[in-house]
């Protein structure tokens, strides 16, 4: 008789699909922590191609929400993300000395 393991299994609401699965691009595009540069590096799809895939794969309302999120947040583009992080860190440093 096997003994059951008592370590908890962490379940994620939207687990990461296999990278070979076409749904991976949609999943990665929705994920804030994955930039367009990383998607291109892993799949070879450019930002324009990802936008076309998203337009075909999700509902029009969801696509508009996603585009609004991507354009407002600086996280999906590495340079914008790094620039925003530098701004925040410089503001924190200035406030430390005041």
C-alpha positions in Angstrom: 0.0 0.0 0.0 1.4 3.4 -1.0 1.5 6.2 1.4 -0.2 9.4 0.2 1.9 12.5 0.0 0.7 15.3 2.2 2.3 18.2 0.3 -0.2 20.5 -1.1 -0.5 20.9 -4.8 -0.7 24.5 -6.0 -3.3 24.9 -8.7 -3.3 27.9 -11.0 -6.5 29.2 -12.5 -5.0 29.6 -15.9 -2.0 27.2 -16.1 0.6 27.7 -18.7 -0.2 25.7 -21.9 2.5 23.8 -23.7 4.6 26.2 -25.9 3.9 24.1 -29.0 0.1 24.7 -28.4 -1.3 27.7 -30.4 -3.1 28.8 -27.2 0.3 29.5 -25.7 0.6 32.8 -27.7 -2.9 33.9 -26.4 -1.9 32.9 -22.9 1.4 34.8 -23.1 -0.2 37.9 -24.6 -2.6 38.1 -21.7 0.2 37.5 -19.1 1.6 40.9 -17.9 4.9 39.4 -17.0 5.7 38.2 -20.6 6.9 40.9 -23.0 6.4 40.9 -26.8 10.2 40.4 -27.1 10.0 37.2 -25.1 7.1 35.9 -27.2 9.2 36.7 -30.4 12.2 34.9 -28.9 10.3 31.8 -28.0 7.9 31.5 -31.0 9.3 33.8 -33.7 6.0 35.8 -33.9 6.3 39.6 -34.1 4.1 41.9 -32.1 1.9 42.5 -35.2 1.5 38.8 -35.7 0.5 38.4 -32.1 -2.1 41.1 -32.5 -3.5 39.3 -35.5 -3.7 36.0 -33.6 -5.4 37.7 -30.7 -7.9 39.4 -33.0 -8.8 36.0 -34.5 -8.7 34.0 -31.3 -10.7 36.0 -28.8 -14.0 37.9 -28.8 -14.0 41.4 -30.2 -14.8 42.9 -26.7 -12.0 40.9 -25.1 -9.7 42.0 -27.9 -10.5 45.7 -27.3 -9.9 45.3 -23.5 -6.6 43.5 -24.2 -5.4 46.3 -26.6 -6.4 49.0 -24.1 -4.4 47.1 -21.4 -1.4 46.6 -23.6 -1.3 50.2 -24.7 -1.7 51.6 -21.2 0.7 49.4 -19.4 4.4 49.7 -20.1 5.0 46.1 -19.1 4.5 44.4 -22.5 7.5 46.3 -24.1 10.9 45.7 -22.5 12.3 49.2 -23.1 9.2 50.9 -21.8 9.2 48.6 -18.7 12.8 49.3 -18.0 12.3 53.1 -18.4 9.3 53.0 -16.0 11.3 51.0 -13.5 14.1 53.6 -13.6 11.7 56.5 -13.1 10.2 54.8 -10.1 13.5 54.0 -8.5 14.8 57.5 -9.1 11.7 58.9 -7.4 12.1 56.6 -4.5 15.8 57.6 -4.1 14.9 61.3 -4.2 12.2 60.9 -1.5 14.6 59.0 0.8 16.7 62.1 1.2 13.9 64.6 1.7 
